[in-house]
Amino acid sequence: MKICVINGSPKGKNSVTFQTVLYLRKHFPDSQWAVLHVGQRIRSYEKDLSGALETMKKADLLLFSYPVYTFLAPWQLHRFIELVKESGIDLSGRFATQISTSKHFYDVTAHRYIEQNSQDLGLKCIRGLSADMGDLTTQKGQKEALDFWNFVRYSVRENLYEIPCGAQQDRGGSNTKQPRKTGKKVIVVTNALPEDRALQARIQEFREQFPYETETVNIAQYPFAGGCLGCLKCAVDGTCVYRDNFSEFLRQRIQKADALVYAFTIRDHSMGASFKLYDDRQFCNGHRTVTMGMPVGYLINGDYGSEDNLRMLLEARAEVGHNYLAGAAWDTDGVGRLCQKLCYALENGYVPPQNFYGVGGMKIFRDLIYVMRGMMRADHAFYKKQGFYRDMPHRQAGTILGMTLVGEMLANPKLKAKMGTKMQEGMLAPYRKVLAEK
Ligand SMILES: Cc1cc2nc3c(=O)[nH]c(=O)nc-3n(C[C@H](O)[C@H](O)[C@H](O)COP(=O)(O)O)c2cc1C
């Protein structure tokens, strides 16, 4: 595969994000990697873009590598995209993906921006990797980078890509029927009524195409005693005041699955009231992300493509729960693509790192539960066990001290002048160590 890396960081080779690209290049030497340092050389590209356009045309995959800057990408990458679009280049049929590093503050808007502009250029977009600045220095982050790249290679092979927002679903995915398989439990949770023929048909289509056995659970038939009352009496031990057995049903039947697929008809720009009842009653799990790592998917009847808020909601829910969102299918091709991605995640344990929705959402919950731990005991015990409190600011004394020392140096004009590029080099030292490892 021929890859064209578009490095949008003004730091060029010294970019933290670019270290992940180097890491992937080292682990996948069978691909050809060309690099355009557009962040550093934007002024020369403003004068002559031809070389860059040629390199892009030769590639099978464009890989945008950039830091998140103020909700989006750096000015230099914006300018490069502007120049590329003005050139009128035809890149259709090629793939694009992205790697960013940041502190996850609005990485979602940055990724959407790159995705939408790539789609404008006719590129087929594969969902990118949004890593924290320090991720590559950890084993978990290194695994996430390699898993991501294996997923990208699989997607290119299978012609799997994201569908532009607001567009009709398009072809994509190989749509070849896979042989029947066993060993995974997949549950379709639906609120389909008997007269909801289109939704029933979509579920049937999924069950026929999906290689693993599926079980359908219809929550519209569940004898709920009522909606969540917000009484918080479940806070200590997770027991609901209602005696309709829903908590048991949820924990024993639903949460024990290997993957969940939700099927609904869009009603009033949402999943409909009966699904909301089911969702709210899951408050017996408090703020505990009990299905972390489990892939999820959606089968939808309705014009999901134009439901911006619902799209954000489904992504945010998956991110906060740290589930891989394998996709939302609202037509036949979408069902095929969902089956493929769900299988890939189930068989390869694919769980990308959380983005702003997940990281930000969990920080809010973490602070809330820490403060309310005397009452929210079930949540507190879970957060402690999962290590969710480990990165709380007051536990990072070493970093706080280090930053104070750097601050002192920067405040001293003589020391600041002497520093030169030492700060950048110091920042890159741990990444260089990772790259030097065998
Ligand atoms: C001008 C500027 C704006 C930034 N804006 C954001 C932001 O909106 N969200 C975030 O999480 N990080 C933000 N950051 C942090 C960078 O994304 C982060 O340091 C990144 O890892 C740097 O990558 P690089 O070394 O590849 O350039 C910002 C940094 C700078 C200098």
The ligand as an ORCA input file, in Angstrom:
! r2SCAN-3c Opt
* xyz 0 1
  C      -2.298     26.682     19.597
  C      -2.602     25.405     20.313
  C      -3.922     24.991     20.440
  C      -4.246     23.777     21.058
  N      -5.554     23.403     21.152
  C      -5.880     22.223     21.705
  C      -7.248     21.793     21.773
  O      -8.177     22.462     21.327
  N      -7.507     20.577     22.336
  C      -6.515     19.814     22.886
  O      -6.844     18.763     23.432
  N      -5.225     20.165     22.804
  C      -4.872     21.346     22.222
  N      -3.550     21.706     22.128
  C      -2.499     20.740     22.541
  C      -1.932     19.966     21.338
  O      -2.943     19.355     20.590
  C      -0.979     18.872     21.801
  O       0.051     19.446     22.512
  C      -0.438     18.015     20.660
  O      -0.083     16.752     21.183
  C       0.811     18.593     19.994
  O       1.161     17.745     18.924
  P       2.391     17.968     17.942
  O       3.645     17.872     18.768
  O       2.273     16.867     16.956
  O       2.278     19.320     17.288
  C      -3.202     22.939     21.570
  C      -1.864     23.365     21.448
  C      -1.563     24.575     20.845
  C      -0.124     25.012     20.748
*
